[in-house]
Amino acid sequence: MLWLLLLIPTAAGFAAMGLRNPAALRRTLLPAAAAAHTALTAMCWAVRPEPVLNGWLGLDELSLLVLSITSGLFLAAAIYATGYLRREPPRKTDFQDGGLFTDAPEARFVACLLLFLATMTLVTLSRHLGLLWVGVEATTLASAPLIYFHRHHRSLEATWKYLLICSVGIALALQGNFFLAVAAKGSREVHLTVEHLQAHAGQLDPVWLKAAFLFLLVGYGTKMGLAPMHTWLPDAHSEAPSVVSALLSGALLNCAFLGILRVHALMGAAGLGEFSGQLLTGFGLLSMAVAAVFIIEQADYKRLLAYSSVEHMGILALGAGVGGLAGMGAMLHMVNHSLAKGMLFLLAGNILAVYRTKTALQVRGLLQTLPVTGPLWVAGFLAIAGSPPFGLFVSELVILKGALQQGQTAVAIGYLLLLGVAFAAMARIVLRMAYGSPAGIAVDPERSRGAWAVVPPMALGAAVLALGLCLPEWLQSALTEAAAAAGVR
Amino acid sequence: MPAALDILSILLILANLCLLGSSRLATCIRAVALQAVILGAAALIANRGELDARVIVIAVASTLIKAGALPWLLRRAIRESGAVREVEPFIGFTASLLWGVGLLGACLLIGARLSPHAAQGSGLLLTVALFTTATGLMVIVSRRKAVTQVLGYLAMENGIYAFGMAFAIQEPLLVEMGVLLDVFVAVFVMGIAINNISREFDHIDTDRLTALKD
């Protein structure tokens, strides 16, 4: 079963690369492979598959959670992408500087999307930290061509920064892995599997272990978008096609977070949980602060969403760092953020297609021009900003409660304050887009892409709303177990 | 034969200084390829006691890829972009060399403290591994041309590989091969990106990629 999870997207990816024609077959392949992947993931909830490859590939509660988010979001994105690829004209005018540009070959785009899913699946399934590293680096390489889908100079610049910053960051994580291996040298054989390290955590050399955690935190933190290593993130998210931005933000960042959590759990088992927890909390608060600063006065609405991702990654790190109830809150928040941010990026794609601008000031009267996307956009904003009745309200509240329970009042105050700033700053920009009259902009209703473009974000929005209204018992216990597997008890 | 390992370590230092002090891109590529060859030889010598198939496969494969395939990719990239030398780096070549010597001193200090943990006879290799990683980082931040930054990334990877060797860390074959594959694909994708950059902008100066900012 685990092999199938990896093989389906890989095989479909290579098939899509080979299938130059007909396009219709390729466009069916993408959602079909995504649906098969999601179905398999759903089966994993019913029957937990046995580990394979000497226990290097396996599923625990945490990886199952991240895998489910990835798979579900990918399915929504795949359906959206099918409609997107149908309508995308081959040659387009760059609305920012008027130049002509083309898209990368569609076969390559679809293939990279599927390989991106395969590499993210590898990250979630890896029980060996070396293999996890290989997976995380592979996600960078599979997604870089996706960012350069629209072949113009800005997306190229974003791709280059993404490739270089993330590769260097992840190289530091490799050094961290080696530090970990040195820390484990005392116990003769080096097995960087999660189980083995957990079992022998007491025998690890604490100094080397701390160094390993620092390097891995900086390395995977770069990929996760924690400030101050987040600089690639707004560029890549704003220049990539919206469907790719949704996947980067909603799925990829979680995978990087998973890498950090694996080491955090190990630190906890070795009795150094306080050290790693404080670092995570610090990076979390810093990310929230940096994001809040850049959200104020942000002119580009896709960059706005990207900075909001930096903010929410900060919240996740903070929740995991504080621990206790906040750890469970962070797990719930991870689910909620992925759903809401995926929805918002897909909607941003719809807005971009009609208004042909990424400048928030030039978008007016969304509620009038786009009767479905407009209200969903407002709902998505309310969800991501953490207002009731959406799921993010619950998870942010749980994290706050957790911080207070742990006696970290200062952290809780800073957290609340930064949430408030981000809320106000986002509200000003997003609500302005929704209201007003759309005069002055040639609205082209032909560009709306029908059901393909609105059903996936609507489904994601419904899910985040449902999570806010009631949290089923089984999910609650799954989240608590995931938090326990992440070492945040 | 710890002496042989020491000689290889000193050669590695020279390759690093060459990378820091040279403005010609072709020379820099050669320096990084030389690093890979040295490391391949060092891997065989360091493990001469138990020279099993795993060690040989990894050493040969990484030498072939890092000293053969990747330099070829990068040479093609500089040919297509027409860039011959690094012009006006943020830190000049003489200054880079001085920095390099300073970094080497710092790495010697750190290495001396860490060497009791290292494998037998690998004390110098440990220092040089740290120095190689530091050199790579410095090249990435102080140079303008995209190709040179990729070379810095490769030097970093070489340094980390050497670090693993100095501690005799034996990662499983699957993981080693995965890492190698990732590095190969990374440079391959970066090479394509460089070709696109030179076509789109008529230069490969990364400091002039400034359209995206807040």
Interface residues (C-beta under 8 A of the other chain):
Chain A: W56 H128 G130 L131 W133 V134 E137 A138 T140 L141 A144 P145 Y148 R151 H152 H153 R154 L156 E157 A158 T159 W160 K161 L163 L164 S167 V168 A171 L174 Q175 F178 A181 V182 K185 V190 L192 W208 P234 D235 S238 E239 F294 Q298 R303
Chain B: H117 T133 L137 I140 A146 Q149 V150 Y153 M156 E157 I160 F163 G164 F167 I169 Q170 E171 P172 L174 V175 G178 V179 L181 D182 V185 A186 V189 M190 A193 N196 I197 E200 F201 T206 L209 A211 L212 D214
